[in-house]
Amino acid sequence: MGQFTGLIIILLFFAFLLRVDFIFYIAYVCIGMYAWVRWRTPRQLEKLRVGRHYADNAFWGEEIPITVHIENQSRLPIPWLQLTESLATALRSGSDGLNRITSLTGRETAVYRYTIRGWQRGYYRIGPMRLATGDLFGFLPEVRGSVTAEYVTIYPRITPLTKLGLPSRLPFGTIGSRQRLFEDPARPMGVRDFRSGDSIRQINWKTSAHTRNLVVKTFEPAISLETAVLLDLHTATYTRQTRYSAGEWAIEVAASLAAHLTDRRQAVGLITNGIDPLHLLNHAAGAQFDVESGRLLTKRVQDLHVDNIHTLLAPAIPPGNGRTHLMKLLQRLARLEMDETIPLTQWAVPACSHLSWGVTLLVISARGDIATCQTLHRLVRSGFNPVLIAIEPDYNFGEVRERARRLGFLAFNIVDTKDLDPWRIPQQAKP
């Protein structure tokens, strides 16, 4: 701006010295242009409206189209506008996001589209979008603004399990089993809050009207068909060299089982000793995102001074059925992270205390060592039906399977998708 001021002074000097009207005209035009730019440029973003439209949840590998609407609500044009929105590496689909330079006339609307694809489960940030504008002559510095960041959840990958060759005691094989018993409507037990997936016919309308909150009637079951997935994400449980990949595989197995049970119209819940970063934010100062990955970062549990570490664990999701309930489970699984929380041997039994008697527990952990098997045996003695699913390779897993049989539960070693193939073999349920 200093050079421009000097130019105006020189023009005025020669105009007064030579008495040339044309030089006066040029000087007045330059002064008028500067006055206009000085007034208009800081206000160019005030009446600019920018919004994103996209689905905030997606399955693994699914493309998400993002539409960006830009509207200039002012009658005055915007000579140039730069929009920059970077993306996490895991969301890029052949492009690095939105990076455009455009101009808008008065009342003009522009629409830009780009796509992202989630190749890794997680809770990702989109944006914030950086805006920059200015004048055409460079009289003033750029005016910068931003559009608030938004978020997208990428669900874990789901391996379809059409038919599982498991005994009829398990919920997978209850279709042909005489052990299948439901809640008995003739044995009312009380009421509870309405949850997604509950039948409208079970709503207690009188009590709901009195309490101004939807509640449903509960009944005493002879044998519960509910299933809870116990997901062990305690860091020290897993081998250091394969800790990350094993944890991701454990979450993928949990998501696959939950989706399969929902397809079979059976109730499924989730209990984990992992960390949900969104829940942890109540005990940490502010949300933090990794710039490269775009994923929400957790704060180490050891750095949080709390009296009861159980309050830091991801809240349990009680068993429920229906697609809405499944989406809730997948959202939680998408955000979970491993941490040094509570070992399975100390956490599993108290964590299941709120469950109904007879619930099937799909315990997903690293391996089936003696301590883990003894913990599952305590669950058997508490009236539950645990099933151990070990996800780390174990060449001596035959011994684990035999130990589990003696302690009253089943054990499986699911290392990768190939190990799921025998589960897909149709097997007639025995009475």
C-alpha positions as CSV (number, residue, x, y, z in Angstrom):
1,M,0.0,0.0,0.0
2,G,3.0,2.3,0.6
3,Q,3.9,2.3,-3.1
4,F,0.3,3.1,-4.1
5,T,0.2,6.1,-1.7
6,G,3.5,7.3,-3.2
7,L,2.1,7.0,-6.7
8,I,-1.0,9.1,-5.8
9,I,1.2,11.8,-4.2
10,I,3.4,11.9,-7.4
11,L,0.3,12.1,-9.6
12,L,-1.2,15.0,-7.6
13,F,2.2,16.8,-7.5
14,F,2.5,16.7,-11.3
15,A,-1.2,17.5,-11.7
16,F,-0.9,20.7,-9.7
17,L,2.5,21.5,-11.3
18,L,1.5,21.0,-14.9
19,R,-2.3,21.8,-14.6
20,V,-3.1,18.8,-16.7
21,D,-6.8,17.7,-16.2
22,F,-6.1,14.1,-17.4
23,I,-3.6,13.6,-14.6
24,F,-6.2,14.9,-12.1
25,Y,-8.7,12.4,-13.5
26,I,-6.3,9.5,-13.0
27,A,-5.5,10.6,-9.5
28,Y,-9.2,10.9,-8.6
29,V,-10.0,7.5,-10.1
30,C,-7.2,5.9,-8.1
31,I,-8.3,7.6,-4.9
32,G,-11.9,6.4,-5.5
33,M,-10.8,2.9,-6.3
34,Y,-8.8,2.8,-3.0
35,A,-11.7,4.2,-1.0
36,W,-14.1,1.6,-2.5
37,V,-11.7,-1.3,-1.9
38,R,-11.1,-0.1,1.6
39,W,-14.8,-0.2,2.4
40,R,-15.8,-3.3,0.4
41,T,-13.1,-5.9,0.9
42,P,-13.5,-6.4,4.7
43,R,-17.3,-6.9,4.2
44,Q,-17.1,-9.4,1.3
45,L,-17.5,-12.5,3.5
46,E,-20.2,-11.0,5.7
47,K,-23.1,-12.1,3.4
48,L,-21.4,-15.2,2.0
49,R,-23.2,-18.4,3.1
50,V,-21.3,-21.7,2.7
51,G,-22.8,-25.1,3.6
52,R,-21.9,-28.8,3.2
53,H,-24.4,-31.5,2.5
54,Y,-23.4,-35.1,3.0
55,A,-24.2,-38.3,4.8
56,D,-22.5,-38.2,8.2
57,N,-22.3,-42.0,8.5
58,A,-20.9,-44.5,5.9
59,F,-19.9,-48.1,5.7
60,W,-16.3,-49.1,5.2
61,G,-15.2,-48.5,1.6
62,E,-18.4,-46.6,0.7
63,E,-18.1,-43.4,-1.3
64,I,-19.6,-40.3,0.3
65,P,-20.5,-37.5,-2.1
66,I,-20.1,-34.0,-0.5
67,T,-21.9,-31.0,-2.0
68,V,-20.7,-27.5,-1.1
69,H,-23.2,-24.7,-1.7
70,I,-21.9,-21.1,-1.8
71,E,-24.3,-18.2,-1.9
72,N,-23.5,-14.6,-2.2
73,Q,-26.4,-12.9,-0.6
74,S,-25.1,-9.4,-1.3
75,R,-26.0,-7.5,-4.5
76,L,-22.3,-6.6,-4.9
77,P,-20.0,-9.1,-6.6
78,I,-17.0,-10.9,-5.0
79,P,-14.1,-10.5,-7.5
80,W,-12.3,-13.7,-6.3
81,L,-12.8,-16.3,-3.6
82,Q,-10.6,-19.2,-2.7
83,L,-12.0,-22.3,-0.9
84,T,-9.6,-24.8,0.6
85,E,-10.6,-27.9,2.5
86,S,-8.1,-30.6,3.2
87,L,-9.0,-34.2,4.1
88,A,-7.6,-37.0,6.2
89,T,-5.5,-39.5,4.2
90,A,-8.0,-42.2,5.0
91,L,-10.8,-40.3,3.4
92,R,-9.2,-39.3,0.1
93,S,-10.6,-40.8,-3.0
94,G,-8.4,-39.7,-5.8
95,S,-8.3,-36.0,-4.7
96,D,-7.0,-34.0,-1.8
97,G,-10.3,-32.4,-1.1
98,L,-11.8,-29.1,-2.3
99,N,-9.4,-26.4,-3.6
100,R,-11.1,-23.9,-5.9
101,I,-10.8,-20.3,-6.9
102,T,-14.0,-18.7,-8.2
103,S,-15.8,-15.4,-8.5
104,L,-19.4,-14.6,-7.7
105,T,-21.7,-12.0,-9.0
106,G,-24.4,-10.4,-6.9
107,R,-27.0,-13.0,-5.6
108,E,-25.1,-15.8,-7.4
109,T,-25.0,-19.4,-6.1
110,A,-22.3,-21.8,-6.9
111,V,-22.2,-25.6,-6.2
112,Y,-19.2,-27.8,-6.0
113,R,-19.0,-31.5,-5.5
114,Y,-16.3,-33.9,-4.5
115,T,-16.3,-37.4,-3.0
116,I,-14.5,-39.1,-0.1
117,R,-14.2,-42.8,0.6
118,G,-13.6,-44.3,4.1
119,W,-10.9,-46.9,4.0
120,Q,-10.5,-47.1,7.7
121,R,-13.0,-47.0,10.5
122,G,-13.0,-43.9,12.7
123,Y,-14.6,-40.6,13.6
124,Y,-13.2,-38.1,11.2
125,R,-13.2,-34.3,10.9
126,I,-14.1,-32.6,7.6
127,G,-12.8,-29.1,7.5
128,P,-12.7,-26.4,8.7
129,M,-13.0,-24.9,5.2
130,R,-10.6,-22.0,4.7
131,L,-11.9,-19.0,2.8
132,A,-9.8,-16.2,1.4
133,T,-10.8,-13.1,-0.7
134,G,-9.5,-9.7,-1.5
135,D,-9.5,-7.0,-4.2
136,L,-8.3,-7.3,-7.7
137,F,-5.5,-4.7,-7.4
138,G,-3.8,-6.0,-4.2
139,F,-4.4,-2.7,-2.4
140,L,-5.3,-4.5,0.9
141,P,-4.2,-7.8,2.5
142,E,-6.4,-10.9,1.9
143,V,-9.5,-11.3,4.1
144,R,-9.7,-14.7,5.6
145,G,-12.6,-16.7,7.1
146,S,-13.5,-20.3,7.8
147,V,-16.5,-22.6,7.8
148,T,-17.0,-24.7,10.9
149,A,-15.7,-28.3,10.7
150,E,-18.2,-31.2,10.6
151,Y,-17.7,-34.9,11.2
152,V,-18.2,-38.2,9.6
153,T,-18.3,-41.7,11.1
154,I,-16.9,-44.6,9.0
155,Y,-18.3,-47.9,10.3
156,P,-16.0,-50.9,10.8
157,R,-15.8,-53.4,7.9
158,I,-18.5,-56.0,8.2
159,T,-17.8,-59.6,7.1
160,P,-21.2,-61.1,6.0
161,L,-22.0,-64.2,8.0
162,T,-25.0,-65.9,6.3
163,K,-25.0,-69.1,8.3
164,L,-22.9,-70.2,11.2
165,G,-22.2,-73.8,12.1
166,L,-22.5,-73.4,15.8
167,P,-24.4,-75.5,18.4
168,S,-28.1,-74.7,18.9
169,R,-27.4,-73.4,22.4
170,L,-26.0,-70.3,20.8
171,P,-28.2,-67.6,19.4
172,F,-26.9,-68.4,15.9
173,G,-28.5,-71.8,15.9
174,T,-31.8,-71.2,17.8
175,I,-34.0,-71.5,14.7
176,G,-34.4,-75.3,15.1
177,S,-33.9,-75.5,18.8
178,R,-36.4,-76.5,21.4
179,Q,-34.5,-74.4,23.9
180,R,-35.8,-71.2,22.4
181,L,-38.0,-69.4,24.9
182,F,-39.2,-65.8,24.8
183,E,-40.4,-63.2,27.3
184,D,-43.7,-64.5,28.8
185,P,-46.4,-61.8,28.6
186,A,-48.2,-63.6,31.4
187,R,-45.4,-62.8,33.8
188,P,-45.0,-59.0,33.9
189,M,-41.9,-57.8,35.7
190,G,-42.0,-54.0,35.5
191,V,-41.3,-51.1,33.1
192,R,-38.2,-49.6,31.6
193,D,-37.4,-46.7,29.3
194,F,-38.2,-47.1,25.6
195,R,-35.2,-48.1,23.4
196,S,-34.9,-48.1,19.6
197,G,-36.1,-51.4,18.3
198,D,-38.8,-51.9,20.9
199,S,-42.2,-52.9,19.6
200,I,-44.9,-50.2,19.9
201,R,-47.3,-52.9,21.3
202,Q,-45.1,-53.1,24.4
203,I,-45.4,-49.4,25.3
204,N,-47.2,-48.8,28.6
205,W,-49.3,-45.8,27.6
206,K,-50.7,-45.0,31.0
207,T,-47.3,-45.0,32.7
208,S,-45.8,-43.1,29.8
209,A,-48.5,-40.4,30.1
210,H,-48.0,-40.1,33.8
211,T,-44.2,-39.9,33.7
212,R,-44.1,-37.9,30.4
213,N,-41.5,-40.4,29.1
214,L,-42.0,-43.4,26.9
215,V,-41.7,-46.7,28.9
216,V,-42.3,-50.3,27.8
217,K,-43.5,-53.3,29.8
218,T,-41.0,-55.9,30.7
219,F,-41.7,-59.6,31.3
220,E,-39.8,-62.4,33.0
221,P,-38.0,-64.7,30.5
222,A,-37.4,-68.4,31.1
223,I,-34.2,-68.3,29.0
224,S,-33.1,-65.0,27.5
225,L,-32.1,-64.9,23.8
226,E,-30.3,-61.6,24.3
227,T,-26.6,-61.5,23.3
228,A,-23.9,-59.1,24.5
229,V,-20.6,-58.7,22.8
230,L,-17.7,-58.3,25.3
231,L,-14.9,-56.6,23.5
232,D,-11.6,-56.6,25.2
233,L,-9.4,-53.6,24.1
234,H,-7.0,-53.6,27.0
235,T,-3.7,-52.7,25.4
236,A,-1.5,-55.0,27.4
237,T,-3.6,-58.0,26.5
238,Y,-2.4,-57.9,22.9
239,T,1.1,-58.7,21.5
240,R,3.1,-55.6,21.0
241,Q,4.1,-56.3,17.4
242,T,0.6,-56.9,16.1
243,R,-1.4,-54.8,18.7
244,Y,-2.9,-52.4,16.2
245,S,-3.9,-54.9,13.5
246,A,-5.3,-57.3,16.1
247,G,-7.3,-54.6,17.8
248,E,-8.8,-53.6,14.4
249,W,-9.6,-57.2,13.6
250,A,-11.3,-57.6,17.0
251,I,-13.5,-54.6,16.3
252,E,-14.3,-55.9,12.8
253,V,-15.3,-59.3,14.3
254,A,-17.5,-57.6,16.8
255,A,-19.2,-55.5,14.1
256,S,-19.8,-58.6,11.9
257,L,-21.4,-60.6,14.8
258,A,-23.6,-57.7,15.7
259,A,-24.8,-57.2,12.1
260,H,-25.4,-61.0,11.8
261,L,-27.5,-61.1,15.0
262,T,-29.5,-58.1,14.0
263,D,-30.3,-59.7,10.6
264,R,-31.5,-62.7,12.6
265,R,-33.8,-60.4,14.5
266,Q,-32.0,-61.1,17.8
267,A,-31.1,-58.6,20.5
268,V,-27.5,-57.7,20.8
269,G,-25.6,-55.3,23.0
270,L,-22.0,-54.1,23.4
271,I,-19.8,-53.9,26.5
272,T,-16.1,-52.9,26.2
273,N,-13.1,-51.9,28.2
274,G,-12.0,-49.7,25.4
275,I,-12.1,-45.9,25.2
276,D,-14.7,-43.8,23.3
277,P,-12.9,-40.5,22.7
278,L,-16.2,-38.6,22.7
279,H,-17.1,-39.9,26.1
280,L,-13.5,-39.3,27.3
281,L,-13.9,-35.6,26.4
282,N,-16.0,-35.2,29.5
283,H,-12.8,-35.9,31.5
284,A,-10.3,-34.2,29.2
285,A,-9.8,-30.6,28.0
286,G,-11.1,-30.1,24.5
287,A,-11.2,-32.2,21.4
288,Q,-8.0,-32.9,19.5
289,F,-7.6,-34.2,16.0
290,D,-4.5,-35.6,14.3
291,V,-3.8,-33.4,11.3
292,E,-2.7,-36.2,9.1
293,S,-5.2,-38.9,10.0
294,G,-8.1,-36.7,10.8
295,R,-9.1,-39.0,13.6
296,L,-10.1,-37.9,17.1
297,L,-7.3,-38.4,19.5
298,T,-7.7,-39.7,22.9
299,K,-5.9,-38.5,26.0
300,R,-4.0,-41.3,27.8
301,V,-6.0,-42.7,30.6
302,Q,-2.9,-42.6,32.8
303,D,-2.8,-38.8,32.4
304,L,-6.3,-38.4,33.7
305,H,-6.5,-38.2,37.5
306,V,-9.8,-39.9,38.4
307,D,-10.9,-41.9,41.4
308,N,-12.7,-44.6,39.4
309,I,-11.3,-45.7,36.1
310,H,-14.6,-47.4,35.2
311,T,-16.0,-43.9,34.5
312,L,-13.6,-43.5,31.6
313,L,-14.7,-46.7,29.8
314,A,-17.1,-46.5,26.9
315,P,-20.7,-46.8,28.3
316,A,-22.3,-50.2,27.8
317,I,-25.0,-50.4,25.2
318,P,-27.8,-52.7,26.4
319,P,-29.1,-55.5,24.1
320,G,-31.6,-54.3,21.6
321,N,-32.7,-55.2,18.1
322,G,-33.5,-53.4,14.9
323,R,-31.4,-51.5,12.3
324,T,-31.4,-48.3,14.3
325,H,-29.9,-50.1,17.3
326,L,-27.3,-51.7,15.0
327,M,-26.3,-48.3,13.7
328,K,-25.8,-47.2,17.3
329,L,-23.5,-50.2,17.9
330,L,-21.5,-49.5,14.7
331,Q,-21.1,-45.9,15.6
332,R,-19.6,-46.9,19.0
333,L,-17.3,-49.5,17.4
334,A,-16.1,-46.9,14.8
335,R,-14.8,-44.6,17.6
336,L,-13.3,-47.2,20.0
337,E,-9.6,-47.0,20.8
338,M,-7.3,-49.3,22.8
339,D,-5.8,-48.1,26.0
340,E,-4.4,-49.2,29.4
341,T,-7.7,-49.4,31.1
342,I,-8.8,-52.5,33.0
343,P,-7.8,-56.1,32.2
344,L,-10.5,-58.5,31.1
345,T,-10.0,-60.7,34.2
346,Q,-10.9,-57.8,36.5
347,W,-13.5,-56.1,34.3
348,A,-15.7,-58.8,32.7
349,V,-17.7,-60.1,35.7
350,P,-18.7,-56.7,37.2
351,A,-19.5,-55.4,33.7
352,C,-22.1,-58.1,33.2
353,S,-23.8,-57.7,36.5
354,H,-26.7,-55.6,34.9
355,L,-27.5,-58.3,32.3
356,S,-30.3,-60.8,32.5
357,W,-29.7,-64.4,33.5
358,G,-28.9,-66.6,30.6
359,V,-27.6,-64.0,28.2
360,T,-25.1,-65.2,25.7
361,L,-21.7,-63.4,26.0
362,L,-19.5,-63.3,22.9
363,V,-16.2,-62.5,24.5
364,I,-13.7,-61.2,22.0
365,S,-10.1,-61.1,23.3
366,A,-6.5,-61.7,22.2
367,R,-6.1,-65.3,23.4
368,G,-7.5,-67.9,25.7
369,D,-4.9,-68.1,28.5
370,I,-5.7,-69.7,31.8
371,A,-6.7,-66.4,33.5
372,T,-9.1,-65.6,30.7
373,C,-10.7,-69.1,30.8
374,Q,-11.1,-68.9,34.6
375,T,-12.9,-65.5,34.1
376,L,-15.3,-67.0,31.6
377,H,-15.9,-69.9,34.0
378,R,-17.0,-67.4,36.7
379,L,-19.4,-66.0,34.1
380,V,-20.8,-69.5,33.5
381,R,-21.3,-69.9,37.3
382,S,-23.1,-66.6,37.3
383,G,-25.7,-67.9,34.9
384,F,-24.4,-66.6,31.6
385,N,-23.5,-68.5,28.4
386,P,-20.0,-67.2,27.4
387,V,-18.3,-68.0,24.1
388,L,-14.6,-67.1,23.8
389,I,-13.4,-65.8,20.4
390,A,-9.6,-65.4,20.4
391,I,-8.3,-63.3,17.5
392,E,-4.5,-63.8,17.8
393,P,-2.9,-66.9,16.3
394,D,-2.4,-69.8,18.7
395,Y,-0.9,-73.0,17.4
396,N,-1.9,-74.7,20.6
397,F,-5.5,-73.6,20.6
398,G,-6.6,-77.2,20.8
399,E,-5.6,-77.1,24.4
400,V,-7.5,-73.9,24.9
401,R,-10.6,-75.4,23.3
402,E,-10.3,-78.5,25.6
403,R,-9.8,-76.3,28.7
404,A,-12.9,-74.2,27.8
405,R,-14.9,-77.4,27.3
406,R,-14.1,-78.6,30.8
407,L,-15.0,-75.2,32.2
408,G,-18.4,-75.1,30.5
409,F,-18.1,-72.8,27.5
410,L,-17.0,-72.9,23.8
411,A,-13.8,-71.3,22.4
412,F,-13.0,-70.4,18.8
413,N,-9.8,-69.0,17.2
414,I,-10.7,-66.4,14.5
415,V,-7.4,-65.0,13.1
416,D,-8.7,-63.7,9.8
417,T,-11.5,-64.0,7.3
418,K,-10.5,-67.5,6.3
419,D,-11.3,-68.7,9.8
420,L,-14.9,-67.6,9.3
421,D,-15.4,-69.9,6.3
422,P,-16.3,-73.0,8.5
423,W,-18.9,-70.8,10.3
424,R,-20.7,-70.3,7.0
425,I,-21.3,-74.0,6.5
426,P,-25.0,-74.8,7.1
427,Q,-25.5,-77.0,10.1
428,Q,-28.8,-78.4,11.3
429,A,-29.5,-77.3,14.8
430,K,-30.0,-80.2,17.1
431,P,-32.8,-80.2,19.7
